Amino acid sequence: MTMVRPAQRSRRDWIERLRVALREVPWQAYLLVLPAVSIIAVLFGGGLVLAFLQSVGLLGLTTNGSLSLEAYRDALSSNDFWQSLGLSLYIAFTATLLSTLLSIGLALLLQGAGRWASFACQLTLPIPHLVGIAGILLLLSPSGLLSRLLVTLGWISSDQDFPLLVNDAANIGVMIHFLWKEIPFMTLILLAVLRGIRPEYGIQARALGASPWQCFWHVTLPLLRPGIISASLIVFGFIFGSFEVPFLLGSTAPKTLPILVYQAFTDVDLAQRSVAVALGLMLSLISISLIALYLWLGSGKPFRRPTFRRQP
């Protein structure tokens, strides 16, 4: 028994209504958003163009104005780049996956709760990441509160016996900070999506003999998928490009890709400036490519069987 048809029908109807609404929007409405779009295009697009020109040697203090790909060759031939890229992908994928799974479970538990659940999920949102980093250092560092508490209780003889959770090779402190910060954010989004799902679908599935797990897997999860994709994309993009959290809590070697860009940009050798810009552009390109791949996989198109129309 397949329980996905009501969810698919509802999603297709919503997409079709959206397409019809967009076709009916007059062209004057698009002019209203043109100033904002133009400002964004000039600021970000112009910055990217200037950065690209500097990375290929057409701009800059240490270049002669001739086209050169030396900065990209230096960046791609460095072992530090590949180690930093692997570490950044590991942290981003792991933290996003754990945050998504835990947020789905927490949202399901809080689905029937009152407004206090949404309010509780918003408590960590206004807290800056630097404040959270300071809290992690005060709590989990070898001389932190938790270490001193364990010494007082006699569980460890000194703070040297406390496991290294900050600036460690496994980046546990970085993971803890991202989970603490991103789980309430994702839960808030998924709670809003869950409360907008009509309960008739689940009731119908249970009436047809579906178990609670089948009801979740074939009805709730497909309807929850747009919220999961949007929330996880935001979290992944932020974590992959985050600088301050791995800089203060992460491992000393290797370093994440944003830290590598910062070190190259602040190097006393001005020749490294073009390498830093090239690394930054590659960081942006990798982020956009991964997001596009995630959206493509989330759309379900790669897993659909091709259909062939019979020729008349």
C-alpha positions in Angstrom: 0.0 0.0 0.0 1.5 3.4 -1.1 0.5 6.3 1.1 2.3 9.0 -0.7 -0.4 9.9 -3.2 -2.3 12.4 -1.1 0.9 14.3 -0.3 2.0 14.3 -3.9 -1.4 15.5 -5.1 -1.4 18.4 -2.5 2.1 19.4 -3.4 1.4 19.3 -7.2 -1.8 21.4 -6.7 0.1 24.0 -4.7 2.9 24.3 -7.3 0.4 24.5 -10.1 -1.5 27.3 -8.3 1.7 29.1 -7.7 2.6 28.9 -11.4 -0.8 30.3 -12.4 -0.5 33.1 -9.9 3.0 34.1 -11.3 1.6 34.1 -14.8 -1.2 36.4 -13.8 1.1 38.9 -12.1 1.4 42.0 -14.3 4.8 43.2 -15.4 4.5 46.4 -13.4 4.7 44.3 -10.2 8.2 43.1 -11.1 9.3 46.7 -11.5 8.6 47.2 -7.8 11.3 44.8 -6.8 13.7 46.0 -9.5 15.4 48.7 -7.3 16.2 46.2 -4.5 17.4 43.5 -7.0 19.6 46.1 -8.8 21.3 47.2 -5.6 22.0 43.5 -4.7 23.3 42.8 -8.2 25.6 45.8 -8.2 27.0 45.3 -4.7 27.5 41.5 -4.8 27.8 41.0 -8.6 30.2 43.9 -8.9 32.3 42.6 -5.9 32.5 39.2 -7.5 33.6 40.7 -10.8 36.3 42.8 -9.2 37.5 39.8 -7.1 37.7 37.7 -10.3 39.7 40.3 -12.1 42.1 40.5 -9.2 42.5 36.7 -9.0 43.5 36.5 -12.6 46.0 39.3 -12.4 44.1 42.0 -14.2 43.8 44.1 -11.1 46.0 44.5 -8.0 49.1 46.1 -6.7 51.5 43.3 -7.4 50.3 42.4 -10.9 51.3 43.8 -14.3 47.8 43.8 -15.7 48.3 40.6 -17.8 45.9 37.6 -17.6 47.3 34.9 -15.4 45.9 31.8 -13.6 48.9 31.4 -11.3 46.8 32.2 -8.2 44.4 29.3 -9.0 47.3 26.9 -9.8 49.0 27.8 -6.5 45.7 27.3 -4.6 44.8 24.0 -6.2 48.4 22.6 -6.0 48.5 23.2 -2.2 47.8 20.3 0.2 46.5 22.8 2.7 43.6 23.6 0.3 42.5 20.1 -0.1 42.8 19.3 3.7 40.9 22.5 4.5 38.2 21.7 1.9 37.7 18.2 3.3 37.5 19.5 6.9 35.0 22.2 5.9 32.8 19.6 4.1 33.0 17.2 7.0 31.9 19.8 9.5 29.2 21.2 7.3 27.7 17.9 6.3 27.9 16.3 9.8 26.5 19.3 11.6 23.7 19.8 9.1 22.8 16.1 9.1 22.7 15.9 12.9 20.8 19.2 13.2 18.2 18.0 10.6 17.6 14.6 12.2 17.3 16.0 15.8 15.2 18.9 14.6 12.7 16.6 12.9 12.3 14.5 16.1 12.0 17.6 18.3 9.5 19.2 16.0 7.3 16.0 16.0 7.5 16.0 19.8 6.5 19.6 20.1 3.9 19.5 17.4 1.0 19.4 19.8 2.5 21.9 22.3 1.3 25.4 22.7 3.0 28.7 21.7 5.6 28.2 24.4 7.3 25.7 22.1 7.8 28.2 19.4 9.0 30.8 22.0 11.5 28.3 23.4 13.0 27.7 20.0 13.5 31.5 19.5 15.5 31.9 22.7 18.9 31.1 21.1 18.3 33.0 17.9 19.2 36.5 19.1 22.3 35.3 20.9 25.4 36.1 18.8 27.8 33.3 17.8 30.7 35.0 19.6 28.7 34.9 22.9 28.0 31.2 22.3 31.7 30.6 21.6 32.6 32.3 24.9 30.0 30.1 26.7 31.5 26.9 25.1 35.0 28.0 26.2 33.9 28.7 29.7 32.1 25.4 30.0 34.1 22.9 28.0 37.7 24.1 28.1 40.2 22.1 30.2 40.0 24.8 32.9 36.3 25.4 32.4 33.3 25.0 34.7 32.6 21.3 33.8 36.2 20.3 34.4 36.4 22.1 37.7 33.1 20.4 38.7 34.4 17.0 37.9 37.6 17.7 39.9 35.5 18.8 42.9 33.4 15.7 42.7 36.6 13.6 42.6 35.8 12.0 39.2 39.1 13.2 37.8 42.3 14.1 39.6 43.1 17.3 37.7 42.0 19.3 34.7 44.6 17.5 32.6 42.4 14.4 32.8 39.5 16.2 31.2 39.0 15.3 27.6 39.9 17.9 25.0 36.7 19.3 23.6 38.0 22.6 22.4 40.6 23.1 19.6 40.6 19.3 19.2 41.3 17.3 16.1 37.7 16.0 15.9 36.2 19.5 16.2 33.8 18.4 18.9 33.5 21.9 20.3 32.6 23.3 16.9 29.9 20.6 16.4 28.4 21.2 19.9 28.2 25.0 19.2 26.5 24.5 15.8 24.1 21.9 17.1 23.2 24.2 20.1 22.6 27.1 17.7 21.0 25.5 14.7 18.7 22.9 16.2 16.2 25.5 17.6 16.3 27.4 14.4 15.5 24.4 12.2 12.9 23.2 14.8 11.1 26.5 14.6 10.8 26.2 10.8 9.7 22.6 10.9 7.2 23.4 13.6 5.6 26.0 11.4 5.4 23.5 8.5 4.0 20.7 10.6 1.2 22.9 12.0 0.2 23.8 8.5 -0.3 20.2 7.4 -3.9 19.2 7.4 -4.5 16.3 9.8 -7.0 14.6 7.4 -4.1 13.0 5.5 -2.8 11.2 8.6 -6.3 10.2 9.7 -7.0 8.8 6.3 -3.7 6.9 6.3 -4.4 5.4 9.7 -7.9 4.5 8.6 -6.5 2.6 5.7 -4.3 0.5 8.0 -1.0 2.4 7.9 1.2 2.1 11.0 2.5 5.3 12.7 5.8 4.8 11.0 4.2 4.3 7.6 2.1 7.4 8.2 5.2 9.4 9.1 7.3 8.1 6.2 4.7 8.3 3.4 2.5 11.2 4.5 4.2 13.5 7.0 7.8 13.4 5.7 6.9 14.2 2.0 4.8 17.2 3.2 7.6 18.2 5.5 10.3 18.0 2.8 10.2 21.6 1.5 10.8 22.9 5.1 13.6 20.4 5.6 15.3 21.4 2.4 15.0 25.1 3.0 16.2 24.9 6.6 19.0 22.6 5.9 20.3 24.7 3.0 20.4 27.8 5.2 22.2 25.9 7.9 24.7 24.2 5.5 25.5 27.4 3.7 26.2 29.2 7.0 28.3 26.4 8.5 30.4 25.9 5.4 31.3 29.5 5.2 31.6 30.1 8.9 34.8 31.7 10.1 34.6 32.7 13.8 33.4 29.4 15.2 36.1 27.1 13.7 38.7 29.9 14.2 38.1 30.0 18.0 36.9 26.5 18.7 38.2 24.3 15.8 41.4 22.3 15.3 44.7 24.1 14.9 45.7 21.9 11.9 44.2 21.5 9.4 42.0 24.6 9.3 38.8 25.2 7.6 38.7 26.8 4.2 37.4 30.3 5.4 40.3 30.4 7.9 42.7 29.5 5.1 41.3 32.4 3.0 41.8 34.7 6.0 45.4 33.7 6.5 46.3 34.1 2.9 44.6 37.5 2.8 46.4 38.8 5.9 49.8 37.4 4.8 52.6 40.0 4.8 53.5 38.8 1.3 51.2 40.9 -0.9 51.6 38.3 -3.7 49.3 36.0 -1.6 46.5 38.5 -1.9 45.4 37.1 -5.3 45.7 33.6 -4.0 43.3 34.6 -1.1 40.8 36.1 -3.6 41.0 32.9 -5.7 40.4 30.8 -2.6 37.4 32.9 -1.7 35.9 32.6 -5.2 36.4 28.9 -5.2 34.7 28.8 -1.7 31.7 30.6 -3.2 31.6 28.4 -6.3 31.8 25.2 -4.2 28.9 26.5 -2.0 26.7 27.3 -4.9 27.5 24.0 -6.6 26.7 21.9 -3.5 23.4 23.9 -2.9 22.4 23.3 -6.5 23.2 19.6 -6.2 21.2 19.4 -3.0 18.2 21.1 -4.6 18.4 18.7 -7.6 18.6 15.6 -5.4 15.8 17.0 -3.2 13.5 17.5 -6.2 13.5 13.8 -6.8 14.2 14.1 -10.5 17.3 11.9 -10.4 15.3 9.0 -8.9 12.3 9.2 -11.4 12.0 6.6 -14.1 12.1 8.0 -17.6 8.7 7.9 -19.4 8.4 7.4 -23.1 5.5 8.6 -25.0 4.0 6.3 -27.6 4.3 7.7 -31.1 0.9 8.0 -32.8 
